[in-house]
């Protein structure tokens, strides 16, 4: 039975990915900071799919919590997929760089990069032992494009992309994919730009892009979810951005 660990999994993209994997029979370790929402998600997935779901409330910036997540994955039999989805904006709503508090940038870096590295280090022995270990880091178009007010968050995601690229070079037996999911209708986006009410895709409609990566296992690299959903299987590398 395959096992995935997903951070930030109580809502939004994390929850959608958990649902998509549970539908395929995957066992899950789910993390989030809000206990009620996380347990609701876990209970729903267990009831709907009959899969094993371990829900651990905590903050990924806490080293003890990261260790607990790795232990939980090992107790389920190992770890085939690590999804670093938990994210912090650094300011809510987003602000220009001349107004971005250094503490906010530190928070974004701590959550989006440092915690992702720490969890990777905790789980890397399990991933190395998997028959087809994979790591997904959830990036953003703000990591590659210059958008006003997105500087702090984008800088943290650019750093996360580079971390993933180096991991792929250091661990060639793993697949390491950095995925830009595109704009979505999530609480994170609403907090970032509360006045933007334009229609955006539901995370459940984006999750199949991540499943295509697992099914086809293209080379490690940076991929854009909209391109993955458009390309045929044989041409999936056309969705790669590097």
FIMISE-898912 format. One record per residue (C-alpha): residue number from 1; x negated, y, z. Coordinates in nm, 2 decimals, padded with zeros to 4 digits. Each point is the difference from the previous one (the first is absolute). Layout:
# FIMISE-898912
<rec><tinu>NUM</tinu><xx>X</xx><yy>Y</yy><zz>Z</zz></rec>
...
This chain:
# FIMISE-898912
<rec><tinu>1</tinu><xx>00.00</xx><yy>00.00</yy><zz>00.00</zz></rec>
<rec><tinu>2</tinu><xx>-00.14</xx><yy>00.34</yy><zz>-00.09</zz></rec>
<rec><tinu>3</tinu><xx>-00.04</xx><yy>00.27</yy><zz>00.26</zz></rec>
<rec><tinu>4</tinu><xx>00.00</xx><yy>00.38</yy><zz>-00.05</zz></rec>
<rec><tinu>5</tinu><xx>-00.07</xx><yy>00.28</yy><zz>00.25</zz></rec>
<rec><tinu>6</tinu><xx>00.17</xx><yy>00.33</yy><zz>-00.08</zz></rec>
<rec><tinu>7</tinu><xx>-00.05</xx><yy>00.32</yy><zz>00.19</zz></rec>
<rec><tinu>8</tinu><xx>00.26</xx><yy>00.27</yy><zz>00.01</zz></rec>
<rec><tinu>9</tinu><xx>00.26</xx><yy>-00.27</yy><zz>-00.06</zz></rec>
<rec><tinu>10</tinu><xx>00.32</xx><yy>00.11</yy><zz>00.18</zz></rec>
<rec><tinu>11</tinu><xx>00.13</xx><yy>00.22</yy><zz>-00.29</zz></rec>
<rec><tinu>12</tinu><xx>-00.08</xx><yy>00.13</yy><zz>-00.35</zz></rec>
<rec><tinu>13</tinu><xx>-00.25</xx><yy>-00.18</yy><zz>-00.22</zz></rec>
<rec><tinu>14</tinu><xx>-00.13</xx><yy>-00.22</yy><zz>00.29</zz></rec>
<rec><tinu>15</tinu><xx>00.34</xx><yy>-00.14</yy><zz>00.07</zz></rec>
<rec><tinu>16</tinu><xx>00.07</xx><yy>-00.05</yy><zz>-00.38</zz></rec>
<rec><tinu>17</tinu><xx>-00.32</xx><yy>-00.19</yy><zz>-00.04</zz></rec>
<rec><tinu>18</tinu><xx>00.08</xx><yy>-00.22</yy><zz>00.31</zz></rec>
<rec><tinu>19</tinu><xx>00.34</xx><yy>-00.07</yy><zz>-00.15</zz></rec>
<rec><tinu>20</tinu><xx>-00.14</xx><yy>-00.09</yy><zz>-00.34</zz></rec>
<rec><tinu>21</tinu><xx>-00.26</xx><yy>-00.23</yy><zz>00.15</zz></rec>
<rec><tinu>22</tinu><xx>00.24</xx><yy>-00.17</yy><zz>00.24</zz></rec>
<rec><tinu>23</tinu><xx>00.23</xx><yy>-00.07</yy><zz>-00.29</zz></rec>
<rec><tinu>24</tinu><xx>-00.29</xx><yy>-00.20</yy><zz>-00.14</zz></rec>
<rec><tinu>25</tinu><xx>-00.05</xx><yy>-00.20</yy><zz>00.32</zz></rec>
<rec><tinu>26</tinu><xx>-00.29</xx><yy>00.20</yy><zz>00.14</zz></rec>
<rec><tinu>27</tinu><xx>-00.05</xx><yy>00.02</yy><zz>00.37</zz></rec>
<rec><tinu>28</tinu><xx>-00.06</xx><yy>00.35</yy><zz>00.13</zz></rec>
<rec><tinu>29</tinu><xx>-00.18</xx><yy>00.20</yy><zz>00.27</zz></rec>
<rec><tinu>30</tinu><xx>00.16</xx><yy>00.34</yy><zz>00.00</zz></rec>
<rec><tinu>31</tinu><xx>-00.12</xx><yy>00.32</yy><zz>00.18</zz></rec>
<rec><tinu>32</tinu><xx>00.16</xx><yy>00.33</yy><zz>00.07</zz></rec>
<rec><tinu>33</tinu><xx>00.01</xx><yy>00.26</yy><zz>00.28</zz></rec>
<rec><tinu>34</tinu><xx>00.38</xx><yy>00.00</yy><zz>00.05</zz></rec>
<rec><tinu>35</tinu><xx>00.11</xx><yy>-00.31</yy><zz>00.19</zz></rec>
<rec><tinu>36</tinu><xx>00.37</xx><yy>00.01</yy><zz>-00.08</zz></rec>
<rec><tinu>37</tinu><xx>-00.04</xx><yy>00.05</yy><zz>-00.38</zz></rec>
<rec><tinu>38</tinu><xx>-00.27</xx><yy>-00.27</yy><zz>-00.02</zz></rec>
<rec><tinu>39</tinu><xx>00.19</xx><yy>-00.26</yy><zz>00.19</zz></rec>
<rec><tinu>40</tinu><xx>00.31</xx><yy>00.07</yy><zz>-00.21</zz></rec>
<rec><tinu>41</tinu><xx>-00.20</xx><yy>-00.06</yy><zz>-00.31</zz></rec>
<rec><tinu>42</tinu><xx>-00.15</xx><yy>-00.32</yy><zz>00.14</zz></rec>
<rec><tinu>43</tinu><xx>00.33</xx><yy>-00.13</yy><zz>00.11</zz></rec>
<rec><tinu>44</tinu><xx>00.16</xx><yy>00.07</yy><zz>-00.34</zz></rec>
<rec><tinu>45</tinu><xx>-00.28</xx><yy>-00.18</yy><zz>-00.19</zz></rec>
<rec><tinu>46</tinu><xx>00.00</xx><yy>-00.30</yy><zz>00.23</zz></rec>
<rec><tinu>47</tinu><xx>00.38</xx><yy>-00.03</yy><zz>-00.04</zz></rec>
<rec><tinu>48</tinu><xx>00.01</xx><yy>00.05</yy><zz>-00.37</zz></rec>
<rec><tinu>49</tinu><xx>-00.30</xx><yy>-00.22</yy><zz>-00.11</zz></rec>
<rec><tinu>50</tinu><xx>-00.08</xx><yy>-00.23</yy><zz>00.30</zz></rec>
<rec><tinu>51</tinu><xx>-00.36</xx><yy>00.10</yy><zz>-00.02</zz></rec>
<rec><tinu>52</tinu><xx>-00.23</xx><yy>00.05</yy><zz>00.30</zz></rec>
<rec><tinu>53</tinu><xx>-00.03</xx><yy>00.37</yy><zz>00.09</zz></rec>
<rec><tinu>54</tinu><xx>-00.21</xx><yy>00.14</yy><zz>00.28</zz></rec>
<rec><tinu>55</tinu><xx>00.07</xx><yy>00.36</yy><zz>00.08</zz></rec>
<rec><tinu>56</tinu><xx>-00.26</xx><yy>00.19</yy><zz>00.20</zz></rec>
<rec><tinu>57</tinu><xx>00.07</xx><yy>00.36</yy><zz>00.11</zz></rec>
<rec><tinu>58</tinu><xx>-00.30</xx><yy>00.22</yy><zz>00.02</zz></rec>
<rec><tinu>59</tinu><xx>-00.22</xx><yy>00.26</yy><zz>-00.17</zz></rec>
<rec><tinu>60</tinu><xx>-00.26</xx><yy>-00.12</yy><zz>-00.25</zz></rec>
<rec><tinu>61</tinu><xx>-00.24</xx><yy>00.26</yy><zz>00.14</zz></rec>
<rec><tinu>62</tinu><xx>-00.01</xx><yy>-00.21</yy><zz>00.32</zz></rec>
<rec><tinu>63</tinu><xx>-00.29</xx><yy>-00.26</yy><zz>-00.02</zz></rec>
<rec><tinu>64</tinu><xx>00.18</xx><yy>-00.23</yy><zz>00.24</zz></rec>
<rec><tinu>65</tinu><xx>00.32</xx><yy>00.00</yy><zz>-00.21</zz></rec>
<rec><tinu>66</tinu><xx>-00.21</xx><yy>-00.08</yy><zz>-00.31</zz></rec>
<rec><tinu>67</tinu><xx>-00.15</xx><yy>-00.30</yy><zz>00.17</zz></rec>
<rec><tinu>68</tinu><xx>00.34</xx><yy>-00.11</yy><zz>00.11</zz></rec>
<rec><tinu>69</tinu><xx>00.12</xx><yy>00.01</yy><zz>-00.36</zz></rec>
<rec><tinu>70</tinu><xx>-00.29</xx><yy>-00.22</yy><zz>-00.12</zz></rec>
<rec><tinu>71</tinu><xx>00.06</xx><yy>-00.25</yy><zz>00.28</zz></rec>
<rec><tinu>72</tinu><xx>00.37</xx><yy>-00.02</yy><zz>-00.10</zz></rec>
<rec><tinu>73</tinu><xx>-00.10</xx><yy>-00.07</yy><zz>-00.36</zz></rec>
<rec><tinu>74</tinu><xx>-00.24</xx><yy>-00.28</yy><zz>00.11</zz></rec>
<rec><tinu>75</tinu><xx>00.28</xx><yy>-00.15</yy><zz>00.21</zz></rec>
<rec><tinu>76</tinu><xx>00.21</xx><yy>-00.03</yy><zz>-00.31</zz></rec>
<rec><tinu>77</tinu><xx>-00.27</xx><yy>-00.20</yy><zz>-00.18</zz></rec>
<rec><tinu>78</tinu><xx>-00.22</xx><yy>00.27</yy><zz>-00.15</zz></rec>
<rec><tinu>79</tinu><xx>00.03</xx><yy>00.30</yy><zz>-00.22</zz></rec>
<rec><tinu>80</tinu><xx>00.04</xx><yy>00.02</yy><zz>-00.38</zz></rec>
<rec><tinu>81</tinu><xx>00.09</xx><yy>00.37</yy><zz>-00.04</zz></rec>
<rec><tinu>82</tinu><xx>-00.07</xx><yy>00.31</yy><zz>00.19</zz></rec>
<rec><tinu>83</tinu><xx>00.21</xx><yy>00.31</yy><zz>-00.09</zz></rec>
<rec><tinu>84</tinu><xx>-00.12</xx><yy>00.33</yy><zz>00.15</zz></rec>
<rec><tinu>85</tinu><xx>00.31</xx><yy>00.20</yy><zz>-00.04</zz></rec>
<rec><tinu>86</tinu><xx>00.02</xx><yy>00.21</yy><zz>00.32</zz></rec>
<rec><tinu>87</tinu><xx>-00.07</xx><yy>00.36</yy><zz>-00.07</zz></rec>
<rec><tinu>88</tinu><xx>-00.01</xx><yy>00.34</yy><zz>00.16</zz></rec>
<rec><tinu>89</tinu><xx>00.04</xx><yy>00.33</yy><zz>-00.18</zz></rec>
<rec><tinu>90</tinu><xx>-00.21</xx><yy>00.22</yy><zz>00.22</zz></rec>
<rec><tinu>91</tinu><xx>00.27</xx><yy>00.27</yy><zz>00.00</zz></rec>
<rec><tinu>92</tinu><xx>00.38</xx><yy>-00.02</yy><zz>-00.02</zz></rec>
<rec><tinu>93</tinu><xx>00.10</xx><yy>00.17</yy><zz>-00.23</zz></rec>
<rec><tinu>94</tinu><xx>-00.32</xx><yy>00.02</yy><zz>-00.20</zz></rec>
<rec><tinu>95</tinu><xx>-00.19</xx><yy>00.33</yy><zz>00.00</zz></rec>
<rec><tinu>96</tinu><xx>-00.27</xx><yy>00.16</yy><zz>-00.21</zz></rec>
<rec><tinu>97</tinu><xx>-00.36</xx><yy>-00.06</yy><zz>00.10</zz></rec>
<rec><tinu>98</tinu><xx>-00.03</xx><yy>00.35</yy><zz>00.15</zz></rec>
<rec><tinu>99</tinu><xx>00.26</xx><yy>-00.10</yy><zz>00.26</zz></rec>
<rec><tinu>100</tinu><xx>-00.09</xx><yy>-00.37</yy><zz>00.05</zz></rec>
<rec><tinu>101</tinu><xx>-00.11</xx><yy>-00.06</yy><zz>00.36</zz></rec>
<rec><tinu>102</tinu><xx>-00.32</xx><yy>-00.20</yy><zz>00.02</zz></rec>
<rec><tinu>103</tinu><xx>00.18</xx><yy>-00.22</yy><zz>00.25</zz></rec>
<rec><tinu>104</tinu><xx>00.26</xx><yy>-00.08</yy><zz>-00.26</zz></rec>
<rec><tinu>105</tinu><xx>-00.27</xx><yy>-00.10</yy><zz>-00.25</zz></rec>
<rec><tinu>106</tinu><xx>-00.17</xx><yy>-00.22</yy><zz>00.27</zz></rec>
<rec><tinu>107</tinu><xx>00.34</xx><yy>-00.17</yy><zz>00.06</zz></rec>
<rec><tinu>108</tinu><xx>00.04</xx><yy>-00.08</yy><zz>-00.37</zz></rec>
<rec><tinu>109</tinu><xx>-00.35</xx><yy>-00.13</yy><zz>-00.03</zz></rec>
<rec><tinu>110</tinu><xx>00.03</xx><yy>-00.20</yy><zz>00.32</zz></rec>
<rec><tinu>111</tinu><xx>00.32</xx><yy>-00.17</yy><zz>-00.11</zz></rec>
<rec><tinu>112</tinu><xx>-00.05</xx><yy>-00.03</yy><zz>-00.37</zz></rec>
<rec><tinu>113</tinu><xx>-00.37</xx><yy>-00.09</yy><zz>-00.01</zz></rec>
<rec><tinu>114</tinu><xx>-00.16</xx><yy>-00.08</yy><zz>00.33</zz></rec>
<rec><tinu>115</tinu><xx>00.29</xx><yy>-00.22</yy><zz>00.12</zz></rec>
<rec><tinu>116</tinu><xx>00.01</xx><yy>-00.18</yy><zz>-00.33</zz></rec>
<rec><tinu>117</tinu><xx>-00.37</xx><yy>-00.08</yy><zz>00.02</zz></rec>
<rec><tinu>118</tinu><xx>00.04</xx><yy>-00.12</yy><zz>00.36</zz></rec>
<rec><tinu>119</tinu><xx>00.29</xx><yy>-00.23</yy><zz>-00.09</zz></rec>
<rec><tinu>120</tinu><xx>-00.20</xx><yy>-00.13</yy><zz>-00.30</zz></rec>
<rec><tinu>121</tinu><xx>-00.29</xx><yy>-00.08</yy><zz>00.22</zz></rec>
<rec><tinu>122</tinu><xx>00.22</xx><yy>-00.19</yy><zz>00.25</zz></rec>
<rec><tinu>123</tinu><xx>00.17</xx><yy>-00.20</yy><zz>-00.28</zz></rec>
<rec><tinu>124</tinu><xx>-00.29</xx><yy>-00.05</yy><zz>-00.24</zz></rec>
<rec><tinu>125</tinu><xx>-00.10</xx><yy>-00.35</yy><zz>00.13</zz></rec>
<rec><tinu>126</tinu><xx>00.36</xx><yy>-00.12</yy><zz>-00.06</zz></rec>
<rec><tinu>127</tinu><xx>00.01</xx><yy>00.16</yy><zz>-00.35</zz></rec>
<rec><tinu>128</tinu><xx>-00.33</xx><yy>-00.16</yy><zz>-00.09</zz></rec>
<rec><tinu>129</tinu><xx>00.14</xx><yy>-00.34</yy><zz>00.10</zz></rec>
<rec><tinu>130</tinu><xx>00.31</xx><yy>00.03</yy><zz>-00.21</zz></rec>
<rec><tinu>131</tinu><xx>00.02</xx><yy>-00.18</yy><zz>-00.33</zz></rec>
<rec><tinu>132</tinu><xx>00.10</xx><yy>00.33</yy><zz>-00.17</zz></rec>
<rec><tinu>133</tinu><xx>-00.06</xx><yy>00.28</yy><zz>00.24</zz></rec>
<rec><tinu>134</tinu><xx>00.12</xx><yy>00.35</yy><zz>-00.10</zz></rec>
<rec><tinu>135</tinu><xx>00.00</xx><yy>00.35</yy><zz>00.14</zz></rec>
<rec><tinu>136</tinu><xx>00.24</xx><yy>00.27</yy><zz>-00.10</zz></rec>
<rec><tinu>137</tinu><xx>-00.05</xx><yy>00.36</yy><zz>00.11</zz></rec>
<rec><tinu>138</tinu><xx>00.29</xx><yy>00.24</yy><zz>-00.08</zz></rec>
<rec><tinu>139</tinu><xx>-00.15</xx><yy>00.31</yy><zz>-00.16</zz></rec>
<rec><tinu>140</tinu><xx>00.16</xx><yy>00.30</yy><zz>-00.16</zz></rec>
<rec><tinu>141</tinu><xx>-00.02</xx><yy>00.21</yy><zz>-00.32</zz></rec>
<rec><tinu>142</tinu><xx>-00.11</xx><yy>00.28</yy><zz>00.24</zz></rec>
<rec><tinu>143</tinu><xx>-00.33</xx><yy>-00.20</yy><zz>00.04</zz></rec>
<rec><tinu>144</tinu><xx>-00.08</xx><yy>00.07</yy><zz>-00.37</zz></rec>
<rec><tinu>145</tinu><xx>00.19</xx><yy>00.32</yy><zz>-00.08</zz></rec>
<rec><tinu>146</tinu><xx>-00.02</xx><yy>00.34</yy><zz>00.15</zz></rec>
<rec><tinu>147</tinu><xx>00.34</xx><yy>00.10</yy><zz>00.13</zz></rec>
<rec><tinu>148</tinu><xx>00.05</xx><yy>00.31</yy><zz>00.22</zz></rec>
<rec><tinu>149</tinu><xx>00.06</xx><yy>-00.09</yy><zz>00.37</zz></rec>
<rec><tinu>150</tinu><xx>-00.10</xx><yy>-00.36</yy><zz>-00.06</zz></rec>
<rec><tinu>151</tinu><xx>-00.37</xx><yy>00.06</yy><zz>00.07</zz></rec>
<rec><tinu>152</tinu><xx>-00.04</xx><yy>-00.17</yy><zz>00.34</zz></rec>
<rec><tinu>153</tinu><xx>00.21</xx><yy>-00.30</yy><zz>-00.08</zz></rec>
<rec><tinu>154</tinu><xx>-00.15</xx><yy>-00.04</yy><zz>-00.35</zz></rec>
<rec><tinu>155</tinu><xx>-00.35</xx><yy>00.02</yy><zz>00.14</zz></rec>
<rec><tinu>156</tinu><xx>00.08</xx><yy>-00.28</yy><zz>00.25</zz></rec>
<rec><tinu>157</tinu><xx>00.15</xx><yy>-00.22</yy><zz>-00.28</zz></rec>
<rec><tinu>158</tinu><xx>-00.30</xx><yy>00.07</yy><zz>-00.23</zz></rec>
<rec><tinu>159</tinu><xx>-00.23</xx><yy>-00.12</yy><zz>00.28</zz></rec>
<rec><tinu>160</tinu><xx>00.22</xx><yy>-00.31</yy><zz>00.04</zz></rec>
<rec><tinu>161</tinu><xx>-00.03</xx><yy>-00.06</yy><zz>-00.38</zz></rec>
<rec><tinu>162</tinu><xx>-00.38</xx><yy>00.01</yy><zz>00.03</zz></rec>
<rec><tinu>163</tinu><xx>00.00</xx><yy>-00.23</yy><zz>00.30</zz></rec>
<rec><tinu>164</tinu><xx>00.21</xx><yy>-00.25</yy><zz>-00.20</zz></rec>
<rec><tinu>165</tinu><xx>-00.24</xx><yy>00.03</yy><zz>-00.30</zz></rec>
<rec><tinu>166</tinu><xx>-00.30</xx><yy>-00.07</yy><zz>00.21</zz></rec>
<rec><tinu>167</tinu><xx>00.17</xx><yy>-00.29</yy><zz>00.17</zz></rec>
<rec><tinu>168</tinu><xx>00.07</xx><yy>-00.16</yy><zz>-00.34</zz></rec>
<rec><tinu>169</tinu><xx>-00.37</xx><yy>00.03</yy><zz>-00.09</zz></rec>
<rec><tinu>170</tinu><xx>-00.11</xx><yy>-00.15</yy><zz>00.34</zz></rec>
<rec><tinu>171</tinu><xx>00.26</xx><yy>-00.28</yy><zz>00.00</zz></rec>
<rec><tinu>172</tinu><xx>00.04</xx><yy>-00.12</yy><zz>-00.36</zz></rec>
<rec><tinu>173</tinu><xx>00.18</xx><yy>-00.31</yy><zz>00.11</zz></rec>
<rec><tinu>174</tinu><xx>00.30</xx><yy>00.22</yy><zz>00.11</zz></rec>
<rec><tinu>175</tinu><xx>00.23</xx><yy>00.20</yy><zz>-00.21</zz></rec>
<rec><tinu>176</tinu><xx>00.01</xx><yy>00.36</yy><zz>00.13</zz></rec>
<rec><tinu>177</tinu><xx>00.27</xx><yy>00.22</yy><zz>-00.16</zz></rec>
<rec><tinu>178</tinu><xx>00.06</xx><yy>00.37</yy><zz>00.07</zz></rec>
<rec><tinu>179</tinu><xx>00.35</xx><yy>00.08</yy><zz>-00.11</zz></rec>
<rec><tinu>180</tinu><xx>00.16</xx><yy>00.33</yy><zz>-00.07</zz></rec>
<rec><tinu>181</tinu><xx>00.37</xx><yy>-00.07</yy><zz>00.05</zz></rec>
<rec><tinu>182</tinu><xx>00.11</xx><yy>00.32</yy><zz>-00.16</zz></rec>
<rec><tinu>183</tinu><xx>00.27</xx><yy>00.23</yy><zz>00.14</zz></rec>
<rec><tinu>184</tinu><xx>00.26</xx><yy>-00.18</yy><zz>00.22</zz></rec>
<rec><tinu>185</tinu><xx>00.30</xx><yy>00.08</yy><zz>00.21</zz></rec>
<rec><tinu>186</tinu><xx>-00.17</xx><yy>-00.05</yy><zz>00.34</zz></rec>
<rec><tinu>187</tinu><xx>00.00</xx><yy>00.17</yy><zz>00.34</zz></rec>
<rec><tinu>188</tinu><xx>-00.37</xx><yy>00.08</yy><zz>-00.05</zz></rec>
<rec><tinu>189</tinu><xx>00.08</xx><yy>00.20</yy><zz>-00.32</zz></rec>
<rec><tinu>190</tinu><xx>00.29</xx><yy>00.18</yy><zz>00.17</zz></rec>
<rec><tinu>191</tinu><xx>-00.22</xx><yy>00.10</yy><zz>00.28</zz></rec>
<rec><tinu>192</tinu><xx>-00.27</xx><yy>00.12</yy><zz>-00.24</zz></rec>
<rec><tinu>193</tinu><xx>00.23</xx><yy>00.21</yy><zz>-00.22</zz></rec>
<rec><tinu>194</tinu><xx>00.33</xx><yy>00.03</yy><zz>00.18</zz></rec>
<rec><tinu>195</tinu><xx>00.15</xx><yy>00.25</yy><zz>-00.25</zz></rec>
<rec><tinu>196</tinu><xx>-00.05</xx><yy>-00.23</yy><zz>-00.30</zz></rec>
<rec><tinu>197</tinu><xx>00.33</xx><yy>-00.19</yy><zz>-00.06</zz></rec>
<rec><tinu>198</tinu><xx>-00.07</xx><yy>-00.12</yy><zz>-00.35</zz></rec>
<rec><tinu>199</tinu><xx>00.08</xx><yy>-00.36</yy><zz>-00.07</zz></rec>
<rec><tinu>200</tinu><xx>-00.28</xx><yy>-00.25</yy><zz>00.06</zz></rec>
<rec><tinu>201</tinu><xx>-00.02</xx><yy>-00.38</yy><zz>-00.03</zz></rec>
<rec><tinu>202</tinu><xx>00.09</xx><yy>-00.22</yy><zz>00.29</zz></rec>
<rec><tinu>203</tinu><xx>-00.30</xx><yy>-00.19</yy><zz>00.15</zz></rec>
<rec><tinu>204</tinu><xx>00.18</xx><yy>-00.33</yy><zz>-00.08</zz></rec>
<rec><tinu>205</tinu><xx>-00.03</xx><yy>00.09</yy><zz>-00.37</zz></rec>
<rec><tinu>206</tinu><xx>-00.37</xx><yy>00.05</yy><zz>00.04</zz></rec>
<rec><tinu>207</tinu><xx>-00.08</xx><yy>-00.32</yy><zz>00.19</zz></rec>
<rec><tinu>208</tinu><xx>00.00</xx><yy>-00.22</yy><zz>-00.31</zz></rec>
<rec><tinu>209</tinu><xx>-00.31</xx><yy>00.18</yy><zz>-00.12</zz></rec>
<rec><tinu>210</tinu><xx>-00.19</xx><yy>-00.14</yy><zz>00.30</zz></rec>
<rec><tinu>211</tinu><xx>00.14</xx><yy>-00.35</yy><zz>-00.07</zz></rec>
<rec><tinu>212</tinu><xx>-00.13</xx><yy>00.02</yy><zz>-00.35</zz></rec>
<rec><tinu>213</tinu><xx>-00.35</xx><yy>00.05</yy><zz>00.14</zz></rec>
<rec><tinu>214</tinu><xx>00.04</xx><yy>-00.31</yy><zz>00.21</zz></rec>
<rec><tinu>215</tinu><xx>00.14</xx><yy>-00.21</yy><zz>-00.28</zz></rec>
<rec><tinu>216</tinu><xx>-00.26</xx><yy>00.10</yy><zz>-00.27</zz></rec>
<rec><tinu>217</tinu><xx>-00.30</xx><yy>00.09</yy><zz>00.23</zz></rec>
<rec><tinu>218</tinu><xx>-00.17</xx><yy>00.25</yy><zz>-00.24</zz></rec>
<rec><tinu>219</tinu><xx>-00.34</xx><yy>00.13</yy><zz>00.09</zz></rec>
<rec><tinu>220</tinu><xx>-00.05</xx><yy>00.21</yy><zz>00.31</zz></rec>
<rec><tinu>221</tinu><xx>00.06</xx><yy>00.37</yy><zz>-00.06</zz></rec>
<rec><tinu>222</tinu><xx>00.24</xx><yy>00.29</yy><zz>00.02</zz></rec>
<rec><tinu>223</tinu><xx>00.34</xx><yy>-00.06</yy><zz>-00.15</zz></rec>
<rec><tinu>224</tinu><xx>00.31</xx><yy>00.22</yy><zz>-00.05</zz></rec>
<rec><tinu>225</tinu><xx>00.33</xx><yy>-00.17</yy><zz>00.09</zz></rec>
<rec><tinu>226</tinu><xx>00.20</xx><yy>00.16</yy><zz>-00.29</zz></rec>
<rec><tinu>227</tinu><xx>-00.26</xx><yy>-00.12</yy><zz>-00.25</zz></rec>
<rec><tinu>228</tinu><xx>00.01</xx><yy>-00.35</yy><zz>00.15</zz></rec>
<rec><tinu>229</tinu><xx>00.37</xx><yy>-00.02</yy><zz>-00.04</zz></rec>
<rec><tinu>230</tinu><xx>-00.02</xx><yy>00.11</yy><zz>-00.37</zz></rec>
<rec><tinu>231</tinu><xx>-00.28</xx><yy>-00.23</yy><zz>-00.12</zz></rec>
<rec><tinu>232</tinu><xx>00.03</xx><yy>-00.36</yy><zz>-00.11</zz></rec>
<rec><tinu>233</tinu><xx>-00.18</xx><yy>-00.27</yy><zz>00.19</zz></rec>
<rec><tinu>234</tinu><xx>-00.29</xx><yy>-00.04</yy><zz>-00.24</zz></rec>
<rec><tinu>235</tinu><xx>-00.05</xx><yy>00.38</yy><zz>00.00</zz></rec>
<rec><tinu>236</tinu><xx>00.02</xx><yy>00.06</yy><zz>00.38</zz></rec>
<rec><tinu>237</tinu><xx>-00.35</xx><yy>00.15</yy><zz>00.00</zz></rec>
<rec><tinu>238</tinu><xx>00.14</xx><yy>00.28</yy><zz>-00.20</zz></rec>
<rec><tinu>239</tinu><xx>00.15</xx><yy>00.11</yy><zz>00.33</zz></rec>
<rec><tinu>240</tinu><xx>-00.35</xx><yy>00.03</yy><zz>00.15</zz></rec>
<rec><tinu>241</tinu><xx>-00.14</xx><yy>00.34</yy><zz>00.06</zz></rec>
<rec><tinu>242</tinu><xx>-00.35</xx><yy>-00.10</yy><zz>00.05</zz></rec>
